[in-house]
């Protein structure tokens, strides 16, 4: 718990302590970030804030549980592949971290996503159904949640890049460049695949 709190404000020093301790776990952070962020996506907010959520869960429990398990497996496989991209990207900037260290750094860098999503979720649950429809009266709520999203992105870029920089043993610039290359590479591959089939 101490590492989870400290990495939010002192990413490099905390990441170094985690790496030196050998506690390179990464699955809990990835699963938590994926579940929380998916629950706070705009397309899911009306369902989450609706009173019918409990009935929906009870009626479709096996399907929902199976979907969650498959979703978690897919996220973990995607993240595992992403960590190899991050490892290769770091090598471009003369990074020396091992794939296992990079995987851990990427996962610990997700803590801002977990924290902000955990703050958003109770707010969404407390709102009445229909709050997320287009309405002048709900613009303040939408703007606040959008602001939290911007904070989450900026905070993730800072913490994620510095954690990655520490794992690679490179400068902060090398960390942010590696992080951006890591996330842009799958997008470029998908776009290239789409264009090749046209």
ChimeraX attribute file (.defattr): number of C-alpha atoms within 10 A of each C-alpha:
attribute: neighborCount
match mode: 1-to-1
recipient: residues
	/A:1	5
	/A:2	7
	/A:3	14
	/A:4	16
	/A:5	14
	/A:6	14
	/A:7	22
	/A:8	21
	/A:9	13
	/A:10	14
	/A:11	26
	/A:12	24
	/A:13	14
	/A:14	21
	/A:15	27
	/A:16	15
	/A:17	13
	/A:18	20
	/A:19	18
	/A:20	11
	/A:21	9
	/A:22	9
	/A:23	11
	/A:24	18
	/A:25	15
	/A:26	20
	/A:27	18
	/A:28	11
	/A:29	19
	/A:30	22
	/A:31	18
	/A:32	19
	/A:33	22
	/A:34	19
	/A:35	16
	/A:36	19
	/A:37	18
	/A:38	14
	/A:39	19
	/A:40	24
	/A:41	14
	/A:42	13
	/A:43	11
	/A:44	11
	/A:45	20
	/A:46	21
	/A:47	17
	/A:48	20
	/A:49	21
	/A:50	17
	/A:51	13
	/A:52	11
	/A:53	12
	/A:54	10
	/A:55	10
	/A:56	12
	/A:57	13
	/A:58	10
	/A:59	10
	/A:60	10
	/A:61	12
	/A:62	11
	/A:63	11
	/A:64	14
	/A:65	12
	/A:66	11
	/A:67	12
	/A:68	13
	/A:69	12
	/A:70	12
	/A:71	15
	/A:72	18
	/A:73	13
	/A:74	12
	/A:75	17
	/A:76	17
	/A:77	12
	/A:78	11
	/A:79	18
	/A:80	17
	/A:81	13
	/A:82	19
	/A:83	22
	/A:84	17
	/A:85	21
	/A:86	28
	/A:87	25
	/A:88	17
	/A:89	22
	/A:90	28
	/A:91	16
	/A:92	12
	/A:93	18
	/A:94	13
	/A:95	22
	/A:96	16
	/A:97	21
	/A:98	13
	/A:99	18
	/A:100	17
	/A:101	26
	/A:102	27
	/A:103	26
	/A:104	25
	/A:105	33
	/A:106	25
	/A:107	24
	/A:108	29
	/A:109	28
	/A:110	24
	/A:111	24
	/A:112	25
	/A:113	23
	/A:114	22
	/A:115	18
	/A:116	22
	/A:117	25
	/A:118	17
	/A:119	15
	/A:120	19
	/A:121	18
	/A:122	12
	/A:123	13
	/A:124	22
	/A:125	17
	/A:126	11
	/A:127	16
	/A:128	12
	/A:129	17
	/A:130	14
	/A:131	18
	/A:132	18
	/A:133	12
	/A:134	10
	/A:135	10
	/A:136	8
	/A:137	10
	/A:138	13
	/A:139	14
	/A:140	10
	/A:141	15
	/A:142	18
	/A:143	11
	/A:144	12
	/A:145	20
	/A:146	13
	/A:147	12
	/A:148	16
	/A:149	18
	/A:150	12
	/A:151	15
	/A:152	20
	/A:153	14
	/A:154	13
	/A:155	20
	/A:156	20
	/A:157	19
	/A:158	19
	/A:159	27
	/A:160	26
	/A:161	27
	/A:162	30
	/A:163	32
	/A:164	36
	/A:165	29
	/A:166	26
	/A:167	29
	/A:168	27
	/A:169	20
	/A:170	20
	/A:171	16
	/A:172	17
	/A:173	13
	/A:174	24
	/A:175	29
	/A:176	21
	/A:177	19
	/A:178	27
	/A:179	24
	/A:180	15
	/A:181	18
	/A:182	20
	/A:183	13
	/A:184	11
	/A:185	15
	/A:186	14
	/A:187	12
	/A:188	12
	/A:189	11
	/A:190	11
	/A:191	11
	/A:192	11
	/A:193	11
	/A:194	10
	/A:195	9
	/A:196	8
	/A:197	6
	/A:198	5
